[in-house]
Amino acid sequence: MMIYLLGFISQLLFFSRTLLQWLMSERAGKVLSPTIYWVLSIVGSYFFCIYGWFRNDFSILLGQIISYYIYIWNLNANGVWTKLPPVLKAVLILTPFLAIGFVLNNAAYFVHNFLSHHHIALWLIIFGSVGQVIFTLRFVYQWIYSIRKNESLLPLGFWVISLVGSGIIVIYGMIRLDPILILGQSIGFIAYTRNIILYRKELKTSSANETVS
């Protein structure tokens, strides 16, 4: 029960970041990349890594490790990272390295507990991992796009990739009977779709203004 509570808290943080970003974008009439989105992202990711560890779920850990440092980059781009206490920054930076170090030093334990489930077929682990990788690649795309624009942004491609990855994760969660994954991803569908609509409206408005000019 405590494990599910931890997973629920992390999903609540992820849901809150999506909801706040959506509402702020609706109010502004365009897609925004607010600072609170990245603050909730790093906190939620930290808790979700712990949840994935206790659940012995390799796909969850893989997805979180990939996006973790991109959250930190966006916090830095928004001027938040430099304001954090040095001790907290050290903990946030070192934790994933410690986890990776544990895996490398305990390869047999890792393979047995994360990849050799008797109750989970290998194809399902691969399927779930693919969903997590696709879902996480949205942040890689966002990071590359933001670097090119020299600011933290959430572009159209980010939301399209979100829908695809989220769909796979929901199916994976249904097969594994994981209410945390199902609830967390299903709610996001509305926000992802709405951001795509907002982005398309913004592009149409920009094109119309350019035509008039």
Backbone as CSV, one residue per row, in Angstrom:
resi,resn,N_x,N_y,N_z,CA_x,CA_y,CA_z,C_x,C_y,C_z
1,MET,0.826,-1.207,0.000,0.000,0.000,0.000,0.868,1.268,0.000
2,MET,1.944,1.272,0.793,2.830,2.426,0.864,3.508,2.685,-0.479
3,ILE,3.814,1.604,-1.189,4.453,1.749,-2.503,3.501,2.453,-3.461
4,TYR,2.239,2.023,-3.463,1.245,2.649,-4.331,1.023,4.111,-3.943
5,LEU,1.102,4.399,-2.643,0.937,5.774,-2.180,2.057,6.653,-2.742
6,LEU,3.271,6.123,-2.735,4.417,6.853,-3.281,4.222,7.089,-4.777
7,GLY,3.747,6.053,-5.475,3.487,6.192,-6.904,2.378,7.194,-7.175
8,PHE,1.352,7.178,-6.317,0.242,8.110,-6.478,0.703,9.553,-6.294
9,ILE,1.577,9.781,-5.308,2.089,11.128,-5.052,2.881,11.631,-6.257
10,SER,3.726,10.770,-6.816,4.523,11.172,-7.977,3.627,11.478,-9.169
11,GLN,2.601,10.649,-9.386,1.682,10.882,-10.496,0.854,12.142,-10.266
12,LEU,0.538,12.420,-9.001,-0.197,13.643,-8.663,0.644,14.872,-9.010
13,LEU,1.949,14.784,-8.754,2.852,15.883,-9.098,2.936,16.056,-10.613
14,PHE,3.023,14.938,-11.341,3.073,14.999,-12.800,1.763,15.555,-13.365
15,PHE,0.652,15.114,-12.765,-0.647,15.602,-13.207,-0.776,17.098,-12.934
16,SER,-0.293,17.520,-11.754,-0.382,18.933,-11.374,0.417,19.812,-12.328
17,ARG,1.608,19.341,-12.727,2.418,20.138,-13.648,1.703,20.304,-14.982
18,THR,1.076,19.202,-15.455,0.365,19.250,-16.739,-0.863,20.138,-16.644
19,LEU,-1.603,20.008,-15.539,-2.811,20.807,-15.351,-2.481,22.294,-15.271
20,LEU,-1.465,22.644,-14.475,-1.090,24.046,-14.323,-0.584,24.634,-15.640
21,GLN,0.222,23.860,-16.358,0.723,24.331,-17.653,-0.426,24.558,-18.612
22,TRP,-1.390,23.653,-18.607,-2.552,23.744,-19.491,-3.378,24.985,-19.156
23,LEU,-3.700,25.167,-17.863,-4.520,26.306,-17.448,-3.822,27.636,-17.730
24,MET,-2.524,27.697,-17.476,-1.769,28.919,-17.732,-1.709,29.215,-19.238
25,SER,-1.630,28.155,-20.036,-1.605,28.326,-21.490,-2.961,28.774,-22.006
26,GLU,-4.023,28.207,-21.441,-5.379,28.607,-21.835,-5.590,30.094,-21.536
27,ARG,-5.123,30.531,-20.376,-5.277,31.924,-19.980,-4.485,32.853,-20.899
28,ALA,-3.293,32.385,-21.314,-2.451,33.211,-22.180,-2.843,33.105,-23.646
29,GLY,-3.601,32.060,-23.981,-4.008,31.864,-25.364,-2.910,31.288,-26.234
30,LYS,-1.854,30.772,-25.603,-0.755,30.142,-26.332,-0.043,29.157,-25.409
31,VAL,0.721,28.258,-25.986,1.404,27.234,-25.205,2.590,27.850,-24.455
32,LEU,2.619,27.663,-23.124,3.676,28.209,-22.280,4.553,27.095,-21.707
33,SER,5.736,27.476,-21.243,6.642,26.567,-20.547,6.958,27.181,-19.183
34,PRO,5.994,27.161,-18.241,6.161,27.832,-16.946,7.181,27.150,-16.041
35,THR,7.781,27.916,-15.175,8.785,27.390,-14.255,8.230,26.296,-13.353
36,ILE,6.987,26.465,-12.886,6.379,25.483,-11.988,6.296,24.100,-12.633
37,TYR,6.194,24.063,-13.951,6.134,22.787,-14.678,7.410,21.983,-14.428
38,TRP,8.555,22.657,-14.459,9.831,21.969,-14.304,10.147,21.669,-12.847
39,VAL,9.671,22.507,-11.939,9.855,22.236,-10.508,9.105,20.966,-10.115
40,LEU,7.847,20.874,-10.520,7.048,19.691,-10.220,7.595,18.465,-10.939
41,SER,8.192,18.671,-12.107,8.764,17.558,-12.877,9.904,16.882,-12.128
42,ILE,10.841,17.685,-11.600,12.010,17.104,-10.935,11.619,16.422,-9.627
43,VAL,10.666,17.009,-8.905,10.217,16.391,-7.643,9.452,15.093,-7.932
44,GLY,8.547,15.139,-8.914,7.786,13.954,-9.275,8.679,12.846,-9.788
45,SER,9.686,13.201,-10.583,10.611,12.217,-11.130,11.405,11.530,-10.028
46,TYR,11.797,12.286,-9.031,12.554,11.730,-7.907,11.734,10.665,-7.182
47,PHE,10.490,10.990,-6.885,9.613,10.032,-6.194,9.263,8.836,-7.082
48,PHE,9.084,9.099,-8.383,8.687,8.027,-9.293,9.815,7.019,-9.488
49,CYS,11.056,7.496,-9.412,12.201,6.587,-9.481,12.172,5.612,-8.304
50,ILE,11.845,6.135,-7.124,11.759,5.288,-5.933,10.622,4.282,-6.093
51,TYR,9.479,4.753,-6.642,8.338,3.871,-6.878,8.730,2.751,-7.848
52,GLY,9.397,3.110,-8.939,9.806,2.115,-9.926,10.781,1.110,-9.356
53,TRP,11.631,1.578,-8.453,12.594,0.681,-7.810,11.880,-0.359,-6.959
54,PHE,10.943,0.087,-6.115,10.208,-0.845,-5.262,9.292,-1.766,-6.063
55,ARG,8.837,-1.271,-7.219,7.985,-2.092,-8.089,8.807,-3.020,-8.973
56,ASN,10.134,-2.910,-8.859,11.029,-3.686,-9.727,10.677,-3.491,-11.200
57,ASP,10.418,-2.246,-11.565,9.963,-1.932,-12.926,11.062,-1.196,-13.689
58,PHE,11.753,-1.950,-14.543,12.870,-1.405,-15.309,12.430,-0.282,-16.239
59,SER,11.237,-0.419,-16.856,10.778,0.576,-17.828,10.567,1.941,-17.177
60,ILE,10.076,1.950,-15.934,9.875,3.214,-15.224,11.214,3.873,-14.928
61,LEU,12.165,3.100,-14.436,13.482,3.649,-14.120,14.174,4.187,-15.361
62,LEU,14.086,3.450,-16.453,14.709,3.870,-17.706,14.157,5.215,-18.160
63,GLY,12.832,5.344,-18.129,12.196,6.570,-18.577,12.567,7.767,-17.720
64,GLN,12.648,7.581,-16.414,12.944,8.696,-15.516,14.395,9.156,-15.612
65,ILE,15.325,8.215,-15.743,16.734,8.578,-15.814,17.025,9.409,-17.059
66,ILE,16.362,9.086,-18.161,16.592,9.807,-19.414,16.178,11.269,-19.287
67,SER,15.029,11.514,-18.667,14.488,12.881,-18.615,14.982,13.703,-17.427
68,TYR,15.521,13.043,-16.426,15.884,13.684,-15.165,16.746,14.934,-15.354
69,TYR,17.830,14.793,-16.085,18.761,15.912,-16.230,18.262,16.981,-17.193
70,ILE,17.300,16.621,-18.029,16.671,17.630,-18.883,15.807,18.550,-18.027
71,TYR,15.179,18.001,-16.994,14.423,18.836,-16.055,15.356,19.858,-15.409
72,ILE,16.537,19.387,-15.016,17.505,20.281,-14.376,17.939,21.375,-15.345
73,TRP,18.154,21.013,-16.614,18.541,22.006,-17.619,17.467,23.082,-17.750
74,ASN,16.203,22.666,-17.777,15.112,23.629,-17.904,14.980,24.498,-16.660
75,LEU,15.248,23.917,-15.497,15.246,24.717,-14.264,16.333,25.782,-14.332
76,ASN,17.472,25.403,-14.869,18.568,26.355,-15.018,18.221,27.434,-16.044
77,ALA,17.564,27.023,-17.143,17.171,27.975,-18.180,16.149,28.978,-17.660
78,ASN,15.358,28.549,-16.662,14.360,29.434,-16.070,14.887,30.180,-14.848
79,GLY,16.181,30.037,-14.556,16.804,30.774,-13.461,16.526,30.232,-12.079
80,VAL,16.025,28.995,-11.982,15.692,28.421,-10.672,16.866,27.655,-10.081
81,TRP,17.582,26.932,-10.905,18.641,26.039,-10.442,19.713,26.773,-9.631
82,THR,20.111,27.930,-10.086,21.171,28.683,-9.405,20.743,29.183,-8.023
83,LYS,19.444,29.215,-7.768,18.931,29.709,-6.483,18.816,28.603,-5.433
84,LEU,18.980,27.349,-5.846,18.853,26.238,-4.905,20.103,26.119,-4.025
85,PRO,19.936,25.626,-2.794,21.088,25.417,-1.906,22.052,24.404,-2.519
86,PRO,23.354,24.593,-2.342,24.353,23.675,-2.911,24.132,22.212,-2.518
87,VAL,23.724,21.982,-1.266,23.506,20.608,-0.799,22.372,19.950,-1.588
88,LEU,21.284,20.687,-1.791,20.151,20.151,-2.528,20.532,19.866,-3.974
89,LYS,21.297,20.768,-4.583,21.739,20.555,-5.963,22.621,19.315,-6.062
90,ALA,23.471,19.126,-5.072,24.355,17.960,-5.067,23.564,16.666,-4.965
91,VAL,22.544,16.666,-4.096,21.694,15.478,-3.929,20.957,15.161,-5.230
92,LEU,20.391,16.186,-5.858,19.640,15.991,-7.096,20.538,15.486,-8.223
93,ILE,21.744,15.998,-8.293,22.659,15.595,-9.359,23.221,14.193,-9.140
94,LEU,23.564,13.874,-7.906,24.261,12.623,-7.615,23.365,11.399,-7.500
95,THR,22.109,11.584,-7.122,21.219,10.435,-6.892,21.142,9.475,-8.086
96,PRO,20.889,9.961,-9.316,20.850,9.027,-10.448,22.180,8.303,-10.660
97,PHE,23.317,8.985,-10.436,24.619,8.345,-10.586,24.803,7.236,-9.560
98,LEU,24.313,7.463,-8.338,24.394,6.440,-7.300,23.559,5.223,-7.664
99,ALA,22.373,5.479,-8.243,21.505,4.376,-8.663,22.166,3.556,-9.773
100,ILE,22.772,4.264,-10.747,23.460,3.577,-11.838,24.652,2.787,-11.303
101,GLY,25.368,3.399,-10.350,26.500,2.708,-9.747,26.075,1.436,-9.038
102,PHE,24.929,1.486,-8.353,24.404,0.302,-7.675,24.097,-0.795,-8.676
103,VAL,23.500,-0.398,-9.810,23.156,-1.372,-10.847,24.411,-2.032,-11.406
104,LEU,25.452,-1.227,-11.685,26.681,-1.768,-12.256,27.408,-2.693,-11.282
105,ASN,27.322,-2.378,-9.993,27.996,-3.192,-8.983,27.178,-4.406,-8.539
106,ASN,25.931,-4.420,-8.931,25.037,-5.532,-8.556,24.285,-6.015,-9.784
107,ALA,25.040,-6.329,-10.830,24.437,-6.705,-12.114,23.520,-7.924,-11.983
108,ALA,23.957,-8.923,-11.226,23.156,-10.139,-11.077,21.826,-9.838,-10.400
109,TYR,21.890,-8.996,-9.347,20.664,-8.607,-8.633,19.737,-7.842,-9.563
110,PHE,20.332,-6.928,-10.344,19.537,-6.103,-11.260,18.813,-6.968,-12.295
111,VAL,19.549,-7.884,-12.922,18.956,-8.744,-13.951,17.851,-9.609,-13.356
112,HIS,18.104,-10.133,-12.159,17.120,-11.013,-11.523,15.842,-10.274,-11.160
113,ASN,15.969,-9.076,-10.605,14.802,-8.358,-10.101,14.122,-7.463,-11.122
114,PHE,14.872,-6.979,-12.113,14.301,-6.024,-13.058,14.004,-6.623,-14.431
115,LEU,14.783,-7.592,-14.841,14.616,-8.119,-16.192,14.144,-9.572,-16.237
116,SER,14.207,-10.281,-15.115,13.880,-11.710,-15.126,12.652,-12.019,-14.282
117,HIS,11.603,-11.276,-14.480,10.359,-11.506,-13.751,9.710,-12.807,-14.224
118,HIS,9.303,-13.625,-13.273,8.586,-14.843,-13.629,7.137,-14.538,-13.985
119,HIS,6.630,-13.430,-13.474,5.235,-13.083,-13.697,5.051,-12.061,-14.816
120,ILE,6.151,-11.566,-15.367,6.071,-10.578,-16.440,6.860,-11.079,-17.643
121,ALA,6.187,-11.241,-18.765,6.840,-11.728,-19.973,7.868,-10.707,-20.477
122,LEU,8.929,-11.217,-21.099,9.982,-10.341,-21.605,9.442,-9.347,-22.625
123,TRP,8.500,-9.816,-23.468,7.947,-8.929,-24.492,7.214,-7.749,-23.859
124,LEU,6.593,-8.008,-22.680,5.858,-6.945,-22.000,6.819,-5.922,-21.400
125,ILE,7.941,-6.410,-20.865,8.959,-5.501,-20.333,9.491,-4.618,-21.453
126,ILE,9.741,-5.240,-22.620,10.239,-4.489,-23.773,9.189,-3.490,-24.243
127,PHE,7.920,-3.930,-24.295,6.822,-3.067,-24.734,6.691,-1.844,-23.815
128,GLY,6.727,-2.095,-22.508,6.631,-1.000,-21.544,7.821,-0.062,-21.633
129,SER,9.012,-0.648,-21.859,10.218,0.166,-21.982,10.168,1.049,-23.222
130,VAL,9.639,0.503,-24.323,9.503,1.283,-25.555,8.579,2.479,-25.319
131,GLY,7.468,2.230,-24.619,6.534,3.310,-24.308,7.186,4.394,-23.465
132,GLN,7.961,3.966,-22.457,8.639,4.926,-21.592,9.699,5.717,-22.357
133,VAL,10.419,5.032,-23.256,11.456,5.707,-24.032,10.839,6.747,-24.962
134,ILE,9.762,6.347,-25.669,9.084,7.288,-26.563,8.555,8.475,-25.770
135,PHE,7.909,8.179,-24.639,7.337,9.234,-23.804,8.423,10.173,-23.299
136,THR,9.591,9.601,-22.972,10.696,10.399,-22.462,11.409,11.161,-23.574
137,LEU,11.400,10.622,-24.788,12.048,11.298,-25.908,11.426,12.662,-26.189
138,ARG,10.207,12.866,-25.715,9.588,14.178,-25.878,10.426,15.248,-25.194
139,PHE,11.046,14.883,-24.069,11.889,15.844,-23.367,13.233,16.031,-24.066
140,VAL,13.722,14.984,-24.717,14.946,15.112,-25.514,14.672,16.065,-26.676
141,TYR,13.518,15.866,-27.312,13.108,16.752,-28.408,12.953,18.187,-27.890
142,GLN,12.291,18.324,-26.741,12.077,19.646,-26.148,13.405,20.313,-25.810
143,TRP,14.339,19.537,-25.308,15.653,20.055,-24.926,16.414,20.575,-26.145
144,ILE,16.457,19.761,-27.214,17.156,20.156,-28.438,16.502,21.396,-29.048
145,TYR,15.164,21.396,-29.088,14.423,22.534,-29.646,14.698,23.810,-28.837
146,SER,14.696,23.669,-27.509,14.906,24.825,-26.637,16.322,25.375,-26.750
147,ILE,17.296,24.473,-26.897,18.681,24.910,-27.061,18.821,25.742,-28.333
148,ARG,18.173,25.282,-29.404,18.238,26.006,-30.671,17.570,27.380,-30.563
149,LYS,16.503,27.451,-29.765,15.794,28.727,-29.597,16.361,29.556,-28.443
150,ASN,17.280,28.940,-27.694,17.943,29.608,-26.570,16.972,30.018,-25.459
151,GLU,15.927,29.217,-25.254,14.989,29.427,-24.149,14.182,28.157,-23.915
152,SER,13.618,28.021,-22.716,12.837,26.840,-22.382,11.444,26.930,-23.006
153,LEU,11.158,26.006,-23.954,9.880,26.005,-24.666,9.288,24.602,-24.685
154,LEU,7.977,24.519,-24.908,7.283,23.241,-25.076,6.650,23.243,-26.472
155,PRO,7.397,22.802,-27.489,6.942,22.895,-28.882,5.856,21.885,-29.242
156,LEU,5.301,22.035,-30.441,4.221,21.170,-30.910,4.624,19.699,-30.903
157,GLY,5.836,19.411,-31.386,6.295,18.025,-31.435,6.311,17.360,-30.071
158,PHE,6.544,18.135,-29.028,6.557,17.629,-27.658,5.220,16.995,-27.306
159,TRP,4.137,17.663,-27.688,2.794,17.184,-27.346,2.371,16.003,-28.215
160,VAL,2.813,15.975,-29.459,2.507,14.842,-30.351,3.191,13.580,-29.835
161,ILE,4.468,13.696,-29.484,5.207,12.552,-28.934,4.584,12.112,-27.612
162,SER,4.097,13.067,-26.837,3.449,12.758,-25.555,2.249,11.845,-25.749
163,LEU,1.428,12.147,-26.747,0.233,11.340,-27.017,0.590,9.914,-27.398
164,VAL,1.591,9.758,-28.268,1.992,8.423,-28.730,2.550,7.594,-27.572
165,GLY,3.518,8.160,-26.841,4.122,7.443,-25.727,3.129,7.132,-24.627
166,SER,2.252,8.079,-24.336,1.255,7.894,-23.293,0.307,6.754,-23.628
167,GLY,-0.059,6.647,-24.899,-0.961,5.572,-25.329,-0.359,4.203,-25.081
168,ILE,0.927,4.059,-25.378,1.606,2.776,-25.161,1.692,2.458,-23.669
169,ILE,2.003,3.473,-22.861,2.138,3.266,-21.420,0.795,2.868,-20.793
170,VAL,-0.295,3.448,-21.273,-1.622,3.097,-20.754,-1.920,1.623,-21.034
171,ILE,-1.605,1.170,-22.245,-1.820,-0.243,-22.594,-0.967,-1.139,-21.699
172,TYR,0.287,-0.744,-21.502,1.195,-1.491,-20.636,0.652,-1.550,-19.207
173,GLY,0.174,-0.419,-18.721,-0.384,-0.363,-17.373,-1.627,-1.226,-17.219
174,MET,-2.455,-1.289,-18.264,-3.657,-2.118,-18.225,-3.295,-3.596,-18.168
175,ILE,-2.282,-3.984,-18.931,-1.852,-5.390,-18.927,-1.249,-5.767,-17.570
176,ARG,-0.490,-4.834,-16.977,0.144,-5.099,-15.685,-0.788,-4.811,-14.510
177,LEU,-1.986,-4.334,-14.819,-2.958,-3.996,-13.779,-2.362,-2.988,-12.796
178,ASP,-1.730,-1.950,-13.360,-1.087,-0.916,-12.549,-1.946,0.346,-12.575
179,PRO,-2.748,0.571,-11.529,-3.656,1.727,-11.513,-2.930,3.067,-11.533
180,ILE,-1.683,3.093,-11.020,-0.922,4.337,-10.995,-0.588,4.794,-12.411
181,LEU,-0.099,3.883,-13.230,0.243,4.219,-14.611,-1.000,4.580,-15.422
182,ILE,-2.069,3.802,-15.234,-3.303,4.025,-16.000,-3.888,5.396,-15.680
183,LEU,-4.013,5.703,-14.400,-4.599,6.973,-13.978,-3.746,8.160,-14.421
184,GLY,-2.441,8.055,-14.172,-1.546,9.152,-14.484,-1.501,9.501,-15.961
185,GLN,-1.477,8.485,-16.816,-1.366,8.728,-18.252,-2.694,9.080,-18.895
186,SER,-3.773,8.475,-18.437,-5.080,8.724,-19.054,-5.496,10.184,-18.915
187,ILE,-5.268,10.770,-17.752,-5.653,12.157,-17.504,-4.889,13.111,-18.415
188,GLY,-3.641,12.768,-18.707,-2.808,13.637,-19.529,-3.290,13.779,-20.961
189,PHE,-4.066,12.811,-21.444,-4.536,12.847,-22.830,-5.241,14.155,-23.170
190,ILE,-6.076,14.625,-22.251,-6.851,15.849,-22.505,-5.917,17.048,-22.647
191,ALA,-4.968,17.170,-21.718,-4.041,18.308,-21.747,-3.156,18.270,-22.983
192,TYR,-2.671,17.072,-23.359,-1.812,16.963,-24.538,-2.570,17.386,-25.792
193,THR,-3.802,16.897,-25.901,-4.621,17.230,-27.073,-4.926,18.717,-27.122
194,ARG,-5.253,19.293,-25.972,-5.592,20.709,-25.917,-4.400,21.593,-26.272
195,ASN,-3.203,21.206,-25.834,-2.006,21.966,-26.172,-1.722,21.917,-27.668
196,ILE,-1.999,20.793,-28.286,-1.829,20.679,-29.738,-2.788,21.632,-30.444
197,ILE,-4.034,21.696,-29.955,-5.035,22.595,-30.540,-4.605,24.053,-30.367
198,LEU,-4.132,24.398,-29.158,-3.666,25.756,-28.904,-2.490,26.122,-29.808
199,TYR,-1.590,25.182,-29.973,-0.416,25.428,-30.801,-0.814,25.650,-32.256
200,ARG,-1.758,24.840,-32.747,-2.207,24.986,-34.134,-2.916,26.329,-34.340
201,LYS,-3.700,26.752,-33.335,-4.360,28.057,-33.419,-3.334,29.177,-33.442
202,GLU,-2.303,29.006,-32.621,-1.245,30.020,-32.557,-0.516,30.129,-33.898
203,LEU,-0.260,28.982,-34.516,0.413,28.975,-35.813,-0.459,29.609,-36.893
204,LYS,-1.767,29.301,-36.842,-2.685,29.887,-37.819,-2.772,31.400,-37.654
205,THR,-2.797,31.859,-36.406,-2.849,33.300,-36.140,-1.596,33.996,-36.649
206,SER,-0.440,33.351,-36.402,0.827,33.927,-36.851,0.881,34.009,-38.373
207,SER,0.389,32.936,-39.030,0.386,32.912,-40.503,-0.531,33.981,-41.057
208,ALA,-1.708,34.169,-40.423,-2.664,35.172,-40.880,-2.087,36.573,-40.731
209,ASN,-1.385,36.817,-39.619,-0.781,38.129,-39.397,0.320,38.412,-40.408
210,GLU,1.089,37.372,-40.757,2.163,37.536,-41.736,1.569,37.837,-43.116
211,THR,0.424,37.194,-43.417,-0.231,37.404,-44.705,-0.729,38.834,-44.825
212,VAL,-1.334,39.341,-43.724,-1.864,40.702,-43.693,-0.739,41.723,-43.840
213,SER,0.393,41.434,-43.169,1.532,42.341,-43.224,2.127,42.365,-44.638
